[in-house]
C-alpha cells in the first residue's frame, strides 16, 4: 500500500493522530504502535497512535514514506504520504 493518509484535529495537534482505516496494513500499524478504534455511531474502525503528527511523520519518513501534500479541512489537518 504505497499511499497513506494521516490526520489530527487542530485542537489535538499534540495527539492522538489517526494513521489508517480498517483496511490499512496491519504490519505498518504495528510498527507505528497504532490501535484500532471504533467511534460510537460509526460503522467503521480507524487506527490511532497517541503521538503527535510530527513524531508520526518522522517514523514514516524512516520507513520510506514522503509527504505528497498537506491541507486543512475544517478543524482537521491531513497529510498524504507515498512510499516508492
C-alpha positions, 0 to 999 in steps of 0.5 A: 500500500504505497499511499497513506493518509494521516490526520489530527484535529487542530485542537489535538495537534499534540495527539492522538493522530489517526494513521489508517482505516480498517483496511490499512496494513496491519504490519505498518500499524504495528510498527507505528504502535497504532490501535484500532478504534471504533467511534460510537455511531460509526460503522467503521474502525480507524487506527490511532497512535497517541503521538503527535503528527510530527513524531508520526511523520518522522517514523514514516519518513524512516520507513520510506514514506514522503509527504505528497501534500498537506491541507486543512479541512475544517478543524482537521489537518491531513497529510498524504504520504507515498512510499516508492 
